[in-house]
Amino acid sequence: MYLMKDITRDGASVLRDIAEPVNFPLSEADQQLAHDMMEYLEISQNETENEKYHLRPGVGLAAPQVGVGKAMAAVLVPGAEDEILFKDVLINPRIISHSVQPAALAEGEGCLSVDKDIPGYVVRHDRITVRYQNMAGETVKVRLKNYPAIVAQHEIDHLNGILFYDHINQEKPFTIEPDAVIIE
């Protein structure tokens, strides 16, 4: 099980490298990596377990964030009550299409690998289509919008050496297109 001490912090070169593709069938190490990343998200979103292990809650965790330069990320986006908006391990993901409409989270983004608060709009696409392989090696194509789309883009960025604050306008951090979707 990953703890906060296992999360790679900003400044580590693995966070700026382009992750290597994952081969199938998955090795035992890759299966364990996928399991451990999803387990972190599940435990971090459970209030009781989170307090027990002193975890920062997360909705996504990419392999580079645990020091592994592989193209794999776990995503677990909760909805209202016990609803799950999206949950899967994305292996070798690619955004194959996206809307032109920009979107950003109202409160900005955070990251388990970035310990400081960096205010500003992280401008992304409101809707995306992602193609990836699941744990069985099957190709999956999924359309995501709003918050799940933001989370998936954040995690896919990690696989390309990009951190969320790279998207913030440094001179005017709260500048965004008038037609942008602001997600509360």
N, C-alpha and C positions, 0 to 999 in steps of 0.2 A: 504494500500500500504506500502510495506517495504521501509525504508530508510536506509542509511548506519548505523545509530545509532541502528538499529534493528538487524544488522548482528553480530552474536556471534564471538568473537575474540579468537585467539589462546591462549590456557591456560585454557579455560573453559572446565570442565570435560565432558560436553555433546559431545564435538568434539572427545573425545577419547573413548566414550562408543559405544557398539554395539547397533544399532537402533533396536527397537521393530518392529515386523511385523505389517502391517496395515490390519485391518479386513474389510470385505465387508458385506453388502453395506457400502459405505463410510459414515461416520457421517458428519453432516454439518460442523463441525470444520475441518475435514480432507479435505473436498471439498474446504473450504475457504483457507486452507493452500496451497493446490495445485494451486489454482487460484492466490494467492498472490505471490507465488514463481515464477510462469511463468510471471506474470505481472511485477515483478522486472526485469526479463531478457529482456522482450520486451521493457520496458521503458529505461533500461540501455543501450540498443543497438541503441536507437533513439537519435541522436546527440542533437537535440533541447530539448527533454524531459530530457535527461541525464543532460544537463547543468542546466536546471530549478530546478531539484531535487538534484543536486550534488552527483550523483551516480557513483560508479566505474563500468565500463562495465563488464558484466558477460555473460558466455555461459552456465553456470550450477549453480544450487543452490540446496543444499540438506537440508532437514528438520533440521538436527542438527545445521546447520549454522544459523538458526533462533531460536535456543534454543529448538527445538522439537525433541525428541529422537525416531522418527518414520522412518521406511524404505521407504522414499519417496524422490524423487529428480526431479526437473524440468531441462530439457536440451533444449537449443535453439542454434543450431550451424548454423550461417549464412554462405552462400557461396558467390560467385561473384554476384555483383549487388544486386538484390532483391531475389536471390535464397536462399532457406532454405535447408541445407544439412540434418538436422535432428531436429525434434521438438516433444517432448512429455513429459508427466509426468510419470516417471518410479516408479511404486509401487511394493515393494518387489522384486527388481531386483536381478538376479543372472547371472553371466557370466557362460555359460554352455559349451563353447569351445573357444579356442583362438589359434592363430598362434604361431609358435615358433619364428618367426622373431620379434626381438625387434624393438621398435620405440621410438622416443622422439621428442619433439618440439625443434627446433633449438635455440629459445630464452629462453628455460626453461618454467616452469609453474609458474603461480601465483594463488592466491586464495583470495576471498573476505574476508575470515576469518584471513588471514595472512597479516599483514600490512607491513612487511619488505620484501625486495627482497632477495631471496635465490638462488644464481646462481648454475647451474649444470644441467646435463641431468637427467630427470625423466624418467627412462627406463620402458616402458610398452610394451604391445603386439600391433603389428600393426593392427591385425584384431581380432575381437571378435564376438561371438554370445551371445546376451543377451535375457533372458526370463524374462518377467515382466508382471504385470497386469496394464491395463490402467484404466482410471477413471470409466469406466463402469464395471470393474472387469473382463474383458476379458483377457485371456492370450495371450500375443503378443511375438513373437520370431523375432528378427531383427539381421541382420548381419551389422556390422559397420566396417569401415576401416579408416586408417589415422586419421585426426583430430577428426571426430566424435567419433571414438573408444577411442582416448585419453581422450576426455571430459567425455564420459560415465564411463571409468575406474576411473577417478578422482572423479566423483560424487559417484560411488558405493563404493569407498574407504572411503568416508565420512560416509557411513552407517555402516562401519566396524571399525570405530575409527582410521583410517589411514589418515595422511596428506601427501601431495605431497612430502614434503622434506624428508619423511621417506625412499623414493626410491632413493635419491641421494647418491652416493658413497661419504662418508665424507672425505676420504683421497684423492681421485682423482675425483672431481665432474664432470669433462668433459670426463670421460672414458666411452666408449660404444663399443659394438661389431662392428667389421669392416663391417658386413653385415646389420647393423641396418638401418632402414629408418629414415632419419632426415627430419622432416616436417617443411617447411618454413612458 
